Amino acid sequence: MLQEFDARNAEIKVWIGQGLVSRKDAKVSVFDSSVQGGDAVWEGLRVYEQGIFCLDKHLDRLQDSAQAMDFVEIPPRSFIKNAIKQTLLVNGMRKDTHIRLTLTRGEKVTSGMDPRLNQSGPLLIVLAEWKPPVYDNTKGIRIMTSAIRRNSPMHLDSKIHHTNLINNILAKIQSNYAGVDSALMLDNLGFIAEMNGTNIFMVKNKELITPTADACLHGITRALVIKLARENSIPVIERNVSLTELYAADEAFGTGSMGELTPITEVDGRTILNRSNSKLTHHLIDLFNESHHRWSVEINDL
């Protein structure tokens, strides 16, 4: 499923560093760490009519990732919130918007991996676009299992929300050649980790099951789905999940800020049969949509 260009994004303003620039002028230096080695952290946020969804949760994770990467001089939260506010206001965006928030280690004095070469401080980028959920959440998606494994904490810990996404991109390339919408990634032991861009849940006998977050990101939408399920007396189990179990699931869906809750209709050519006549996925989608007001921050309140 390929995203389409929205003509409204042709003339947007983007926050780079200390202020706003036009889209055509939104550039970073060839010496910036994001160019030199994917040395940056990022968050994807969605804007609804009620405001910016889970803003502080995303900023918490951004700061945690930057701290794990030993960034210095992380911009104050007030500065980041103001940059987001100014970007949304200048573009007239109050709903149907996705924000790509990136913090790079900054510009180097000369090319190289050593962070001591970064002497200008981190660079903040706020890219807000008119963008609906990237999947058709009514129709659902087809997925396939990638040969590319998700990183474990032994290698590059997936809890760091970094911009070095080659691992995920290689998996996505496989799904493109297979003619499906997304790639399912296993961990180094062969258990399901997540998809190339979203966390994953399955339903079996009216129980909600999701992989233990060992080799995947602790997704913010993932956490909210678990919370909403428990608040509504839906059993939730976090454990290792095998591919065989997913093939026999009653339902399955992905979660993420880019796609929200997306039903999965097929895995490796196997149709998700919904043997128990369960409708838990759509119930959770309704609960999620109804919760926007609980977790959203008004743009004018930033």
C-alpha positions as CSV (number, residue, x, y, z in Angstrom):
1,M,0.0,0.0,0.0
2,L,1.8,3.1,-1.3
3,Q,1.1,6.5,0.2
4,E,-0.1,9.2,-2.2
5,F,1.2,12.7,-2.4
6,D,-1.2,15.3,-0.9
7,A,-1.0,18.5,-2.9
8,R,-1.6,20.5,0.3
9,N,1.9,19.5,1.4
10,A,3.6,21.2,-1.6
11,E,3.9,24.6,0.2
12,I,4.3,23.6,3.8
13,K,6.6,25.2,6.3
14,V,9.1,23.0,8.2
15,W,10.9,23.8,11.4
16,I,14.7,23.3,11.1
17,G,16.9,24.2,14.0
18,Q,15.7,27.6,15.3
19,G,12.9,28.5,13.0
20,L,10.5,27.8,10.0
21,V,11.5,27.5,6.4
22,S,9.7,26.6,3.2
23,R,9.6,23.0,2.1
24,K,12.0,23.7,-0.8
25,D,14.5,25.2,1.7
26,A,14.1,22.5,4.4
27,K,17.6,21.0,4.3
28,V,20.3,19.8,6.6
29,S,24.1,19.9,6.2
30,V,26.0,17.0,4.6
31,F,27.9,17.1,7.9
32,D,24.8,16.5,10.0
33,S,24.9,13.2,11.9
34,S,21.6,12.0,10.4
35,V,23.3,12.1,7.0
36,Q,26.7,10.8,8.2
37,G,25.4,7.7,10.1
38,G,21.6,7.8,10.8
39,D,22.6,9.3,14.1
40,A,19.3,10.8,15.2
41,V,16.1,9.9,17.1
42,W,12.6,10.5,16.1
43,E,8.9,10.3,17.0
44,G,5.7,10.1,14.8
45,L,2.7,12.0,16.2
46,R,-0.8,12.4,15.0
47,V,-3.0,15.4,15.3
48,Y,-6.8,15.0,15.7
49,E,-9.5,17.5,16.1
50,Q,-9.0,17.2,19.9
51,G,-5.3,18.1,19.6
52,I,-1.9,16.4,19.5
53,F,-2.3,12.8,20.5
54,C,-0.1,11.5,23.4
55,L,2.3,14.4,23.0
56,D,4.1,14.0,26.4
57,K,4.4,10.3,26.0
58,H,6.2,10.8,22.6
59,L,8.4,13.5,24.1
60,D,9.3,11.2,27.0
61,R,10.4,8.6,24.5
62,L,12.3,11.1,22.4
63,Q,14.2,12.2,25.5
64,D,14.9,8.7,26.6
65,S,16.2,7.7,23.2
66,A,18.4,10.8,23.0
67,Q,19.8,10.1,26.5
68,A,20.5,6.5,25.6
69,M,22.4,7.8,22.6
70,D,24.3,10.2,24.8
71,F,23.1,13.4,23.1
72,V,24.3,16.6,24.8
73,E,22.2,19.7,25.2
74,I,18.8,18.1,24.5
75,P,16.4,21.0,23.8
76,P,14.1,21.9,26.6
77,R,10.6,20.4,26.3
78,S,9.1,24.0,26.2
79,F,11.3,24.7,23.1
80,I,10.1,21.5,21.3
81,K,6.5,22.2,22.1
82,N,6.7,25.7,20.8
83,A,8.4,24.5,17.6
84,I,5.5,22.0,17.1
85,K,2.9,24.7,17.9
86,Q,4.4,27.2,15.5
87,T,4.7,24.6,12.7
88,L,1.1,23.5,13.0
89,L,-0.2,27.1,13.2
90,V,1.7,28.4,10.2
91,N,0.4,25.5,8.1
92,G,-3.1,25.8,9.4
93,M,-3.1,22.2,10.6
94,R,-5.6,21.2,13.3
95,K,-6.5,17.7,12.3
96,D,-5.7,14.9,9.7
97,T,-2.0,15.6,10.3
98,H,1.1,13.5,11.0
99,I,4.2,15.1,12.6
100,R,7.6,13.6,12.0
101,L,9.7,15.0,14.9
102,T,13.4,14.4,14.5
103,L,16.3,15.3,16.8
104,T,19.8,14.7,15.2
105,R,23.0,14.8,17.1
106,G,23.8,17.9,15.0
107,E,26.5,19.0,12.6
108,K,30.0,17.7,12.7
109,V,33.2,19.7,12.2
110,T,34.4,17.0,9.9
111,S,33.0,13.7,8.7
112,G,33.4,10.7,11.0
113,M,31.6,8.6,13.6
114,D,33.1,10.1,16.8
115,P,30.4,12.1,18.6
116,R,33.1,14.4,19.9
117,L,33.1,15.8,16.3
118,N,29.6,17.2,17.0
119,Q,30.3,20.6,18.6
120,S,27.2,22.6,17.6
121,G,24.5,20.8,19.6
122,P,21.5,18.8,18.4
123,L,19.3,19.9,15.5
124,L,15.5,19.8,15.9
125,I,13.3,19.1,12.8
126,V,9.5,19.4,12.9
127,L,7.9,18.1,9.7
128,A,4.1,18.3,9.8
129,E,2.1,16.9,6.8
130,W,-1.5,16.5,5.9
131,K,-1.6,12.7,6.1
132,P,-4.4,10.3,6.9
133,P,-3.6,6.8,8.4
134,V,-1.4,5.1,5.9
135,Y,-3.4,1.9,5.6
136,D,-7.0,1.2,4.7
137,N,-8.2,0.2,8.1
138,T,-11.6,-0.9,6.8
139,K,-10.2,-3.3,4.2
140,G,-7.2,-4.4,6.2
141,I,-3.8,-5.5,5.0
142,R,-1.9,-8.6,3.8
143,I,1.5,-9.4,5.3
144,M,4.4,-11.8,4.9
145,T,7.2,-13.0,7.1
146,S,10.5,-11.4,6.3
147,A,13.9,-13.2,6.4
148,I,15.2,-10.0,8.1
149,R,15.2,-10.4,11.9
150,R,14.3,-7.6,14.3
151,N,17.2,-6.3,16.4
152,S,17.6,-7.7,19.9
153,P,19.1,-5.8,22.9
154,M,22.3,-7.9,22.1
155,H,22.7,-5.9,18.9
156,L,21.0,-2.5,18.4
157,D,18.3,-2.2,21.1
158,S,14.9,-1.6,19.5
159,K,13.9,0.5,22.5
160,I,16.0,3.3,21.1
161,H,13.7,5.0,18.6
162,H,16.6,5.9,16.2
163,T,16.5,6.9,12.5
164,N,18.8,4.1,11.4
165,L,16.0,2.1,9.9
166,I,17.9,-0.1,7.4
167,N,16.7,-3.2,9.3
168,N,13.1,-2.3,8.8
169,I,13.6,-1.0,5.3
170,L,15.1,-4.3,4.1
171,A,12.1,-6.1,5.4
172,K,9.7,-3.7,3.7
173,I,11.6,-4.2,0.4
174,Q,10.8,-7.9,0.7
175,S,7.1,-7.2,1.3
176,N,7.1,-5.0,-1.8
177,Y,8.5,-7.7,-4.0
178,A,6.0,-10.2,-2.5
179,G,3.2,-7.8,-3.4
180,V,1.8,-7.4,0.1
181,D,1.4,-4.5,2.4
182,S,3.8,-5.0,5.2
183,A,6.5,-7.4,6.5
184,L,6.4,-9.4,9.7
185,M,9.7,-9.5,11.5
186,L,10.8,-12.3,13.9
187,D,13.3,-12.0,16.7
188,N,16.6,-13.9,16.9
189,L,14.9,-16.9,18.4
190,G,12.2,-17.1,15.8
191,F,9.3,-15.6,17.8
192,I,7.2,-12.8,16.4
193,A,8.6,-9.3,17.2
194,E,6.6,-6.8,15.2
195,M,6.0,-5.7,11.6
196,N,8.4,-3.4,9.8
197,G,6.5,-0.3,10.9
198,T,4.0,-1.3,13.6
199,N,3.5,-3.5,16.6
200,I,1.2,-6.6,16.3
201,F,-1.6,-8.2,18.2
202,M,-3.6,-11.4,17.7
203,V,-6.9,-12.6,19.1
204,K,-7.6,-16.2,20.0
205,N,-10.7,-17.4,21.9
206,K,-11.5,-13.8,22.8
207,E,-8.1,-13.2,24.4
208,L,-5.8,-10.4,23.2
209,I,-2.3,-11.6,22.7
210,T,0.8,-9.6,21.8
211,P,4.5,-10.4,21.7
212,T,6.6,-9.6,24.7
213,A,8.4,-6.3,23.9
214,D,11.9,-7.8,23.9
215,A,12.9,-7.2,20.3
216,C,10.4,-4.5,19.4
217,L,9.6,-1.0,20.3
218,H,7.4,-0.3,23.3
219,G,4.8,1.3,21.0
220,I,2.7,4.1,22.4
221,T,-0.4,2.9,20.5
222,R,0.4,-0.6,21.6
223,A,0.4,0.5,25.3
224,L,-2.9,2.3,24.9
225,V,-4.5,-0.7,23.3
226,I,-3.4,-2.8,26.2
227,K,-4.7,-0.2,28.7
228,L,-8.1,0.2,26.9
229,A,-8.5,-3.6,26.7
230,R,-7.9,-4.0,30.5
231,E,-10.2,-1.1,31.3
232,N,-12.9,-2.9,29.3
233,S,-12.4,-6.4,30.9
234,I,-10.7,-7.8,27.8
235,P,-8.1,-10.4,28.8
236,V,-4.6,-9.3,27.6
237,I,-1.6,-11.6,27.5
238,E,2.0,-10.6,26.7
239,R,4.2,-13.6,25.8
240,N,6.4,-15.1,23.1
241,V,4.2,-15.8,20.1
242,S,5.1,-18.2,17.3
243,L,4.3,-17.8,13.6
244,T,2.2,-21.0,13.8
245,E,0.0,-19.4,16.4
246,L,-0.6,-16.3,14.2
247,Y,-1.6,-18.5,11.3
248,A,-4.4,-20.0,13.5
249,A,-5.5,-16.7,15.1
250,D,-9.1,-15.6,15.1
251,E,-8.1,-12.0,14.4
252,A,-4.9,-10.0,14.0
253,F,-4.1,-6.3,13.8
254,G,-1.2,-3.8,13.8
255,T,-0.8,-0.7,15.9
256,G,1.1,2.5,15.3
257,S,0.8,6.3,15.0
258,M,1.1,6.1,11.3
259,G,-1.7,3.6,10.8
260,E,-3.6,3.5,14.1
261,L,-5.3,0.1,14.4
262,T,-5.1,-1.9,11.2
263,P,-6.8,-5.3,10.7
264,I,-4.6,-8.1,9.2
265,T,-6.5,-10.3,6.8
266,E,-3.7,-12.6,5.5
267,V,-0.3,-13.9,6.8
268,D,2.0,-15.7,4.3
269,G,-1.0,-16.6,2.2
270,R,-3.0,-17.9,5.1
271,T,-6.4,-16.1,5.5
272,I,-7.2,-15.1,9.1
273,L,-10.3,-17.2,9.4
274,N,-12.0,-15.6,12.5
275,R,-13.2,-19.1,13.6
276,S,-14.8,-17.8,16.9
277,N,-16.9,-15.1,15.1
278,S,-15.0,-12.6,17.2
279,K,-15.2,-8.9,16.5
280,L,-12.7,-7.7,19.1
281,T,-10.5,-5.8,16.6
282,H,-13.3,-3.5,15.6
283,H,-14.4,-3.1,19.2
284,L,-10.9,-1.9,20.1
285,I,-10.8,0.4,17.1
286,D,-14.0,2.0,18.4
287,L,-12.6,2.3,21.9
288,F,-9.4,3.8,20.5
289,N,-11.3,6.4,18.5
290,E,-13.4,7.3,21.5
291,S,-10.3,7.9,23.6
292,H,-8.7,10.7,21.5
293,H,-10.0,13.3,23.9
294,R,-8.3,11.6,26.9
295,W,-4.8,11.7,25.4
296,S,-4.8,14.8,23.2
297,V,-3.3,18.2,24.0
298,E,-4.9,21.3,22.5
299,I,-2.5,23.1,20.1
300,N,-3.3,26.5,21.7
301,D,-2.3,25.1,25.2
302,L,1.3,24.4,24.2
